């Protein structure tokens, strides 16, 4: 009898351990951006993770400092979930539908996709000749064509850009790691027109870029969120360049194809901890 009881107890423990291991293997690993990130600010606002001014992102989330690190982290972890800009996605991760709507440029353009934010150029009104001209190029019809070609939605179809004479100098741009790749492509095209203009892009995050612009440490800031009232009071102003979708991403091994906004909120606030709930 004693041997039978020991055997039964052993079997019960084995089943319990297997169940615990299965649940552990099914855990959700949340990947988020750092505080001050424009992408994080927009994502938490749009999904309701931020409530009454408080960001309720789960404390156990893995914090990363750039869009590309989020994508890399999700690509190597089958249990991970994160978020990134539509234009920065790669084939190494899976983009999820949200509320049944796929994250495509067309669905951003027609405003049916629920997680849409703006890409903005930040300045204080005191622009150098070359910085002012670069902004004009971004907002021109030529700039809009480049923006659309990169998978984003131009905020406005501007006037045709006209080439100036004797354009030279240096433009320092700082801010969002999501906006930077787009501005980098536009800058390359601009420098084909003006090879004597040097454009330096520092990927410091939206908040840091806005601060640098206000303090005069750079010529232009780039932000993936709108300005806060206190930033406007310090002299910052914004020009919206494009519309972007924030895409919720998972590992390619994940069988999930879509989530509701409520499910996203539950996962990123820690209320839902496993993929099979």
N, C-alpha and C positions, 0 to 999 in steps of 0.2 A: 504493500500500500504506500509506504513511504517513497519507494522508487517511482511509483505511478504519480504521486502528488508532485514530486520534484520535476518529473517529465512534463506534467501539465503546466506547472509554474514556469518552466523554461520556455515552453511554447508560447505562453501568454506574453512573457517578456519580449520574446523574439518578434511577435506580431506588433506589440506596442512600439518597439524600437524601429521596426520597418515603417510603421505609420508615421512616426516622428521624422524619420529620415526622408520619407516622401514629402511630408509637409515642408521640411527644411529645403528640399530640392526645388519646391514649387514657390519659394518665397519671391517677392518682388523686390528688386534692388533699384531704388529711386536715384537717378542721376539729375542733379540740379546745377544751376549756375550760381555764382557768388553774389553776395549782397552788393547792390550797386549796379548790377548788370541790367541793361535796358530790356534784354530778352526776358530775364526773370521777372522784372517789374510788370511787363506787359502780359506775360503768361499767367502770373498769379492774379492779376486784375481780371483778365478775360475769363478765367475759369472759376473765379470765386474763392481761390485758395487764400487770397488776401481779403480780409474782412475787417471793416472798421479801422483800416489803416495798418492792421497787423498781418504779416506774412506768416501763414500757418504751415509752411512746408515742413514735412516731418524731419525731426532732428537727426534721424539716422541716415538721411540722404547723403550721398557722396557729392561733395561740392567741387566743381571744376571751374576753371578760369577762362574758358573760351568755348565757342561753338564747336570747334573742331575736336577739342578734347571730349566733349559730350558725345559726339558721333563715334569717336574712337572707343570710348569706354563702353558704349552700348554694343558696338560691333564685336567685342570680345567677351561679352557676358550674356549668356542665353536668358538670364532672368531679369536683365536690366530694362529700364524704361527711362527715356529722357525727352528733351525737346530742343528743337533747332530751327533755324531759318530755312524756309523752303528752298531758297537759292543755293544753300550750302550742302544740300543732301548728296549722298553718294549711294552707290549700289551696295554698300556694305551694311546698310540698315534697312528696316522696313518702316515705311510711313503709314500711320494708321488713319482711317477715316474717323471723323469726329461727328457725332450725331447723324451718322449716315452719309456725310458729305466728304468726298475725297479732297485732299489738299492739292489743288491744281491752280495754275495761274488763271484759268478761265473762271473757276469758282471763287477766286479772290476778286477778280474783276467784276463779277456779277454780285459780289457781296453775300453769297450763300454760305461760304465756309465760315464757321463761327470764330476762329482764332486769327483775326486780322489785326496787324499793327502797322505803324508808319515808320519809314526811314526818313531821317531829318538831318539837314545841315544846320549847324549852330554857329552864330556869330554874335558880335556885340554892336555891329554897325560901323565899326572902325576897320574897314577892310583895305588891304593893299590893292593896287591896281590889278595885279596878277590873281589874287585870291577872288576878287570881285568878278573878274572875267571867267575864272574857272567855274564859279557858281552859275554864271550866265550860260556857260557851255553845258553844264549838267542839266539845266532847266530848258534847254533848247530842244528843237525837234530832233536834232542829231543825238542829244543826250537821251531823249525818250526812246529812240530806236535802240540804243545800247542797253538801256535798262530792260526793255522788253526782250531783247535778245538773251539776256542773262536769266530770264525766267521770272522777272518781277513785273509789277504793273505800274507804269509811269503814273504819277499823281496828276500830271498835266501835260498836254501836248503843246509845248512852247513854240516860240517863233524860230525861224531858221537862224542859225548862228553865223555871224559874219566875222571873218578872220581880221585880226588887228595887225598893226605893224609894230615891230620892235618890242615884242613881248618877251620878257626875260625875268629871272629872279627865282626865288624859292618860296614854296608854300608848304607849311607844316600843318598836317591834319592829324587829329587825335580823337580816339573814341571807340565806338562799338566794334566788336569783333565780328558781328553779323553784317554790318554795313560796309566794313572795310574792303572785303573782296569785290563788291560792286564798284566802290569808288576807285579801287585799284585798276579795274578794267577801263573805267572812264578816263582815269588819269593817263593810262598808256596811250589811249587814242588822242587825248589832248596834247601829249608830248610829241606825237607825230607831227602835229601842226606847229608846235613851239618847242623845238629841241633844246632851247636855251632856258626853259623853265624846269626847275627841279621840284618834284613833289614828293615829300616824305610823309608816309602814313604810319602812325603809331597806334597799334591795337591795344588800347588801355582799358576799354570798357566805356559804356555810355556815360556813367556818372563822372568818371575821371576825365573824360574828354570834355564834358560840359564845364567842369571846374577849371580845366586848363584854358579853355576859351575865355571864360570870365576873367581869369587871372592874367590873360595875355601871353600865356606860355606857348600858344599855338595860334595859327591864323584862323583855322576853322575846326569846329567840332563835328563829330558824326554821332548820331544817337538813334537807337531803335525804340525809343520811347518819347513821349511828349515831355516838354519842359514842365517842371514843377513851379508853383507860384513863387516860391522863394528864389528860384533861379531866374525867373523873369524880373523880379524886383532888383536883382543884382546886375541887370542889363542884358541878359541873354535873350536872344530871339531865334526863332526856328523857321526854316523853309522846308516844307514837306516835299521829298523827292520821289518817293515810291511807296506802294503798298506791298506788304509782305505777309505771308502766312507763317504762323508759328506751328511747326509740325511735331506731333507726338511720335516718337520713334521707339522701336523695339528691335531686338536681335532677329536676324533672319531665321533662326530656329523657332522663334515664337509663332504659334499657330493663330494668335489673335490678329484679326484684320481691322477691327474698329472698336471704339469705345464711345460712350456718351460723355458729355461734359461732366455729368455727375460722377461717373466712374473715374474719370481723370482726377477730379477733386478728391474723391475718397482715397485713391492711390497716393497722391502727392501729399496728402495730409496724414497719411499713416493709418487711416480707418480700415482700408483694405490692404492686407499684407501678402496675400497669395494669389497667383494667377487663376487657380481654380477655386473660386469663392463659393 
